Each structure stands twice: as C-alpha cells, then as structure tokens.
Amino acid sequence: MMTMKEACEYVTNKKKANAIHRNNVVAINGSCSGLTEKQYKSIKTKVKGAGSKGRKHSHTKLWDYNNSGVKIYKTSTDLFR
C-alpha cells in the first residue's frame, strides 16, 4: 500500500518516463504523418444508402403468404379520391 506522497511521486515519474519514451520514438521514426494517396484510396467508407425500412417491409409485411397471400395497402391519397 502506498501513501499519498508515494503515489504522487510515482505518477510524476511515470509521466516523465512516458514523455522520454515518446520523444525517443519520435526521434527514431519521425513524427506522425498522414496517409499516402494509395492508402487513402484503399479505405472503403460506407455512404448513405436508401435505408433498410423499405427492404424490411417488402420482405415481411407486404408478402405475407400465411394469411391471405399478397396484401394491398391503401395509402392516404387513395382515401381522398
């Protein structure tokens, strides 16, 4: 078990050791750099799509063969015609 003074001293020494280690790594390898063009182009990012609500509806509720085959849903515009 450490006292408060020993804990504070341990933390300051650990911070100094980490700073020295980081400075050595930067001195050897150089500082962090960005991606090259080849690396940048190789990264795949997901773009905004149509969403999954329509697919879920067309695969489940619209094609409900257990009850009465294909159901036809009325929209609110059909009610006003």
C-alpha positions as YAML, in Angstrom:
chain: A
units: angstrom
residues:
- id: 1
  name: MET
  ca: [0.00, 0.00, 0.00]
- id: 2
  name: MET
  ca: [1.32, 3.45, -0.95]
- id: 3
  name: THR
  ca: [0.91, 6.69, 0.85]
- id: 4
  name: MET
  ca: [-0.39, 9.75, -0.96]
- id: 5
  name: LYS
  ca: [3.09, 11.23, -1.35]
- id: 6
  name: GLU
  ca: [4.45, 7.99, -2.79]
- id: 7
  name: ALA
  ca: [1.51, 7.77, -5.21]
- id: 8
  name: CYS
  ca: [2.03, 11.35, -6.43]
- id: 9
  name: GLU
  ca: [5.75, 10.73, -6.84]
- id: 10
  name: TYR
  ca: [5.03, 7.50, -8.76]
- id: 11
  name: VAL
  ca: [2.64, 9.31, -11.11]
- id: 12
  name: THR
  ca: [5.09, 12.15, -11.85]
- id: 13
  name: ASN
  ca: [7.91, 9.66, -12.51]
- id: 14
  name: LYS
  ca: [5.65, 7.60, -14.76]
- id: 15
  name: LYS
  ca: [4.66, 10.73, -16.76]
- id: 16
  name: LYS
  ca: [8.32, 11.68, -17.18]
- id: 17
  name: ALA
  ca: [9.20, 8.14, -18.31]
- id: 18
  name: ASN
  ca: [6.34, 8.14, -20.82]
- id: 19
  name: ALA
  ca: [7.43, 11.53, -22.18]
- id: 20
  name: ILE
  ca: [11.02, 10.34, -22.59]
- id: 21
  name: HIS
  ca: [9.84, 7.18, -24.33]
- id: 22
  name: ARG
  ca: [7.61, 9.17, -26.69]
- id: 23
  name: ASN
  ca: [10.42, 11.60, -27.52]
- id: 24
  name: ASN
  ca: [12.73, 8.67, -28.33]
- id: 25
  name: VAL
  ca: [10.12, 7.07, -30.59]
- id: 26
  name: VAL
  ca: [9.58, 10.35, -32.44]
- id: 27
  name: ALA
  ca: [13.32, 10.88, -32.78]
- id: 28
  name: ILE
  ca: [13.79, 7.42, -34.30]
- id: 29
  name: ASN
  ca: [10.69, 7.10, -36.51]
- id: 30
  name: GLY
  ca: [9.81, 10.75, -37.07]
- id: 31
  name: SER
  ca: [6.53, 12.35, -36.14]
- id: 32
  name: CYS
  ca: [3.19, 11.01, -37.27]
- id: 33
  name: SER
  ca: [2.32, 11.60, -40.88]
- id: 34
  name: GLY
  ca: [-0.88, 11.40, -42.88]
- id: 35
  name: LEU
  ca: [-1.93, 8.68, -45.29]
- id: 36
  name: THR
  ca: [-0.40, 8.26, -48.69]
- id: 37
  name: GLU
  ca: [-2.68, 8.55, -51.72]
- id: 38
  name: LYS
  ca: [-2.61, 4.79, -52.24]
- id: 39
  name: GLN
  ca: [-3.60, 4.17, -48.61]
- id: 40
  name: TYR
  ca: [-6.32, 6.86, -48.77]
- id: 41
  name: LYS
  ca: [-7.87, 5.35, -51.89]
- id: 42
  name: SER
  ca: [-7.80, 1.84, -50.42]
- id: 43
  name: ILE
  ca: [-10.05, 2.77, -47.48]
- id: 44
  name: LYS
  ca: [-13.68, 1.85, -48.05]
- id: 45
  name: THR
  ca: [-16.26, 4.04, -46.37]
- id: 46
  name: LYS
  ca: [-19.98, 3.40, -46.14]
- id: 47
  name: VAL
  ca: [-22.04, 6.02, -47.88]
- id: 48
  name: LYS
  ca: [-25.59, 6.97, -47.09]
- id: 49
  name: GLY
  ca: [-27.93, 4.44, -48.61]
- id: 50
  name: ALA
  ca: [-31.63, 4.04, -49.13]
- id: 51
  name: GLY
  ca: [-32.08, 2.60, -45.66]
- id: 52
  name: SER
  ca: [-33.48, -0.69, -44.52]
- id: 53
  name: LYS
  ca: [-37.14, 0.15, -43.80]
- id: 54
  name: GLY
  ca: [-38.30, -0.45, -47.35]
- id: 55
  name: ARG
  ca: [-36.47, -3.74, -47.61]
- id: 56
  name: LYS
  ca: [-37.87, -4.97, -44.32]
- id: 57
  name: HIS
  ca: [-41.39, -4.07, -45.40]
- id: 58
  name: SER
  ca: [-41.11, -5.76, -48.78]
- id: 59
  name: HIS
  ca: [-39.65, -8.94, -47.27]
- id: 60
  name: THR
  ca: [-42.05, -9.32, -44.35]
- id: 61
  name: LYS
  ca: [-45.32, -7.40, -44.26]
- id: 62
  name: LEU
  ca: [-46.02, -6.99, -47.96]
- id: 63
  name: TRP
  ca: [-45.51, -10.68, -48.81]
- id: 64
  name: ASP
  ca: [-47.44, -12.32, -46.01]
- id: 65
  name: TYR
  ca: [-48.38, -15.68, -47.54]
- id: 66
  name: ASN
  ca: [-49.52, -17.22, -44.28]
- id: 67
  name: ASN
  ca: [-52.75, -15.21, -44.09]
- id: 68
  name: SER
  ca: [-54.17, -14.27, -47.46]
- id: 69
  name: GLY
  ca: [-51.35, -14.02, -49.99]
- id: 70
  name: VAL
  ca: [-50.33, -10.57, -51.15]
- id: 71
  name: LYS
  ca: [-51.94, -7.74, -49.21]
- id: 72
  name: ILE
  ca: [-52.75, -4.45, -50.89]
- id: 73
  name: TYR
  ca: [-52.29, -1.49, -48.61]
- id: 74
  name: LYS
  ca: [-54.27, 1.69, -49.21]
- id: 75
  name: THR
  ca: [-52.44, 4.96, -48.86]
- id: 76
  name: SER
  ca: [-53.96, 8.13, -47.53]
- id: 77
  name: THR
  ca: [-54.17, 9.57, -51.09]
- id: 78
  name: ASP
  ca: [-56.49, 6.72, -52.15]
- id: 79
  name: LEU
  ca: [-58.98, 7.70, -49.47]
- id: 80
  name: PHE
  ca: [-59.48, 11.22, -50.85]
- id: 81
  name: ARG
  ca: [-60.16, 10.25, -54.48]
...
